[in-house]
Amino acid sequence: GAGVGRAGCRVPRPTRLPPGWLPALQLARRGSKAVTRHWKAMHFQRQKLLAVTEYLPPRPAVPPRCLPAPRDRPEEEDGYVRLLRRQVEEAFRSSRMVAVCQYNSMPDEDVVTMRHYLRKHNIEVKFVLNEVVRPVLAQSKYRNLLPLFVCRNILLVSPETRAREMLRVLKGIPQVNLLGACIDDTILSRQGVENFSRLPSLEASQGQTVGALALLPSQTSSLLQRGPSLLTALLDEHIRRLRDTGTPGEPPQEQGTG
């Protein structure tokens, strides 16, 4: 039903809502908070009191600039860190080939397989930390390799120059990327290592060098011996002709008539 208002208009009665029902939009009125604290300048008398009672530390008998500078005690290195650095120094000293590779995460089975195939060619895999290997390289002749140690790296070391075999094994392992190498105290990039792997073996190069060096002396010797041998042949031919015609300086013998 509907009721009658003051102006005679019918006002609809509010419908009863079921229990537990809430409207989708509720209006809540919140009053503003009164600000009771305002900034106020400090009284002049209080400023004078604080200035008079301010604590002044006593001056030292000797100025600090006249005192000797304190010596910084060097931090003692851990024994395990010294051991790791000594192992890195020994690896660089006793290896003719040291390759620096970027190592990405791979399963342990693949790591074991990689070690196995590289060990067949006398190549060892060494996992190193940058904070261990960088101080060692900074004080050695391999300091130009420092830009390569910026992420997780591994070293492939070998007492022989097995660059061709190393590249053949790493070709099937995309998680290990070759960055550079030091072969026979010569720092090479990845392209330099690939060019080095295409070179013939040391024995073949030595044989080619010996052959090239022996060719020039043999040609020179043959040129020097050509004149005397030709002169000897001409003299032998002249003597043979003289023997055929008779002894020189004697008239030919006349044959008597019958």
C-alpha positions in Angstrom: 0.0 0.0 0.0 0.9 3.7 -0.1 0.4 6.4 2.5 -0.7 10.0 2.1 1.9 12.7 2.6 1.6 16.2 3.9 1.0 17.7 0.4 -1.6 15.0 -0.3 0.7 13.0 -2.5 0.9 9.3 -2.1 4.3 8.1 -0.9 5.2 4.5 -1.6 6.0 2.5 1.4 9.5 0.9 1.6 9.4 -2.7 0.7 10.7 -5.1 3.3 14.0 -6.7 2.3 14.9 -10.3 3.2 17.2 -10.8 6.2 20.9 -10.8 5.4 20.6 -8.7 2.3 22.9 -5.6 1.9 22.6 -3.0 -0.8 25.3 -2.8 -3.4 26.1 0.9 -2.6 26.3 2.2 0.9 27.0 5.9 1.8 28.8 6.6 5.0 29.4 10.1 6.2 32.7 10.9 7.8 33.4 14.1 9.5 36.6 16.0 8.8 39.3 16.0 11.4 40.0 19.3 13.0 43.6 20.5 12.8 44.6 21.7 16.2 48.4 22.0 15.8 50.0 24.8 13.8 53.6 25.8 13.4 54.6 28.5 15.8 57.9 30.3 16.0 60.0 29.6 19.1 60.1 32.3 21.7 63.2 34.5 21.7 64.0 33.7 25.3 63.9 30.0 24.6 66.2 30.4 21.7 68.7 32.3 23.9 68.5 29.6 26.5 69.1 26.8 24.0 72.1 28.7 22.5 73.6 29.2 26.0 73.1 25.6 27.1 74.4 24.0 23.9 77.1 21.3 24.5 80.5 22.1 23.1 82.9 19.2 23.1 86.4 19.9 24.4 89.1 20.5 21.8 91.8 17.9 21.6 95.3 18.7 22.9 96.9 17.8 19.5 95.1 18.7 16.3 94.0 15.7 14.2 96.0 16.8 11.2 99.2 16.6 13.3 98.5 12.9 14.3 99.9 10.1 12.1 97.4 8.5 9.7 96.0 5.3 11.0 97.3 2.2 9.3 94.7 0.0 7.7 95.3 -3.6 8.6 95.1 -5.8 5.6 92.3 -8.3 5.7 93.6 -11.8 6.1 92.7 -14.0 3.2 91.0 -17.3 3.8 93.3 -20.4 3.4 90.8 -22.0 1.0 90.9 -18.9 -1.3 94.7 -19.0 -1.3 94.5 -22.7 -2.3 92.2 -22.0 -5.2 94.4 -19.1 -6.5 97.4 -21.4 -6.3 95.6 -24.0 -8.4 94.6 -21.4 -11.0 98.3 -20.2 -11.2 99.5 -23.8 -11.6 96.9 -24.4 -14.4 98.0 -21.4 -16.4 101.7 -22.2 -15.8 101.6 -25.9 -16.8 99.1 -25.7 -19.7 99.9 -24.8 -23.3 96.2 -24.2 -24.1 93.8 -22.4 -21.7 90.3 -21.8 -23.1 87.7 -19.5 -21.4 84.1 -20.5 -21.9 80.8 -19.2 -20.8 78.9 -21.8 -18.8 75.1 -22.0 -18.7 73.1 -24.3 -16.5 72.9 -27.9 -17.7 72.1 -31.3 -16.2 74.7 -33.1 -14.3 74.6 -36.0 -16.8 75.5 -33.7 -19.6 78.4 -32.3 -17.5 79.8 -35.8 -16.9 79.5 -36.6 -20.6 81.3 -33.4 -21.6 84.1 -34.1 -19.2 84.4 -37.7 -20.5 84.7 -36.6 -24.2 87.2 -33.8 -23.4 89.3 -36.1 -21.2 89.7 -38.4 -24.2 91.7 -35.6 -25.8 93.7 -34.8 -22.6 91.5 -31.7 -21.9 90.5 -31.0 -18.3 87.4 -28.9 -17.2 87.9 -26.5 -14.3 85.1 -24.5 -12.7 86.5 -21.2 -11.3 85.1 -18.2 -9.5 85.6 -14.7 -10.8 86.6 -13.4 -7.4 89.4 -16.0 -7.3 90.7 -15.9 -10.9 90.6 -12.1 -11.5 93.2 -11.2 -8.9 95.5 -13.9 -10.3 95.2 -12.6 -13.9 95.6 -9.0 -12.8 99.2 -9.7 -11.6 100.3 -11.9 -14.5 100.9 -11.7 -18.2 97.4 -12.9 -18.9 95.7 -9.7 -17.8 94.2 -9.1 -21.2 91.9 -12.1 -20.5 90.1 -10.1 -17.7 87.3 -8.8 -19.9 86.2 -12.4 -20.5 85.5 -13.1 -16.8 82.2 -11.2 -16.3 79.8 -14.1 -15.8 79.9 -17.8 -14.8 82.9 -19.3 -16.6 84.8 -22.5 -16.9 88.4 -23.2 -18.1 89.4 -25.9 -20.5 93.1 -26.6 -20.0 95.4 -29.0 -21.7 99.2 -29.5 -21.8 98.9 -29.8 -25.6 97.3 -27.6 -28.3 94.1 -29.6 -28.9 92.0 -26.7 -30.4 90.5 -28.8 -33.2 89.3 -31.5 -30.9 88.0 -29.0 -28.3 85.9 -27.2 -31.0 84.6 -30.6 -32.2 83.3 -31.5 -28.7 81.9 -28.0 -28.0 80.0 -28.0 -31.2 77.5 -30.4 -29.8 77.2 -28.6 -26.4 75.2 -25.3 -26.9 75.3 -24.5 -23.2 79.1 -23.9 -23.3 80.2 -21.0 -25.5 83.9 -20.4 -26.3 84.9 -16.8 -25.6 88.7 -16.9 -26.1 91.8 -18.8 -25.4 95.5 -18.5 -24.7 97.6 -20.9 -26.8 101.3 -21.0 -26.4 101.3 -17.7 -24.6 99.3 -16.1 -27.4 95.8 -14.7 -26.6 93.3 -15.5 -29.3 89.6 -14.7 -29.9 87.1 -17.3 -30.9 87.8 -16.7 -34.6 91.5 -16.9 -33.9 91.0 -20.3 -32.2 89.0 -21.5 -35.2 91.8 -20.3 -37.6 94.4 -22.0 -35.4 92.5 -25.3 -35.6 92.7 -25.3 -39.4 96.5 -25.1 -39.4 98.5 -28.3 -40.1 100.3 -30.1 -37.3 103.7 -29.0 -36.0 105.5 -31.9 -37.6 104.0 -31.1 -41.0 104.8 -27.4 -40.7 108.4 -28.2 -39.8 108.7 -30.6 -42.7 107.3 -27.9 -45.1 109.7 -25.3 -43.7 112.7 -27.6 -44.0 111.8 -28.4 -47.6 111.4 -24.8 -48.5 114.7 -23.9 -46.9 116.5 -26.8 -48.6 115.1 -25.9 -52.0 117.0 -22.6 -52.4 120.5 -24.0 -51.5 120.0 -26.9 -53.9 119.0 -24.6 -56.7 122.0 -22.4 -56.0 124.3 -25.4 -55.9 123.0 -26.7 -59.2 123.5 -23.3 -60.8 127.1 -23.0 -59.5 127.9 -26.5 -60.7 126.4 -26.1 -64.2 129.2 -24.0 -65.6 132.1 -26.2 -64.5 130.3 -29.4 -65.6 129.6 -27.8 -69.0 133.3 -26.8 -69.3 134.4 -30.3 -68.4 132.1 -31.8 -71.0 133.5 -29.5 -73.7 137.1 -30.3 -72.8 136.4 -34.0 -72.8 134.8 -33.7 -76.2 137.8 -31.7 -77.5 140.3 -34.2 -76.3 138.4 -37.1 -77.8 138.4 -35.3 -81.2 142.1 -34.7 -81.0 142.7 -38.3 -80.3 140.6 -39.3 -83.3 142.5 -37.0 -85.7 146.1 -37.6 -84.3 148.6 -36.2 -81.9 148.8 -32.4 -82.1 152.2 -31.0 -83.4 153.1 -34.1 -85.5 152.5 -34.4 -89.2 150.2 -37.1 -90.2 152.0 -40.3 -91.3 152.2 -40.9 -95.1 151.3 -44.3 -96.3 154.0 -45.9 -98.6 153.2 -47.1 -102.1 153.6 -50.6 -103.0 
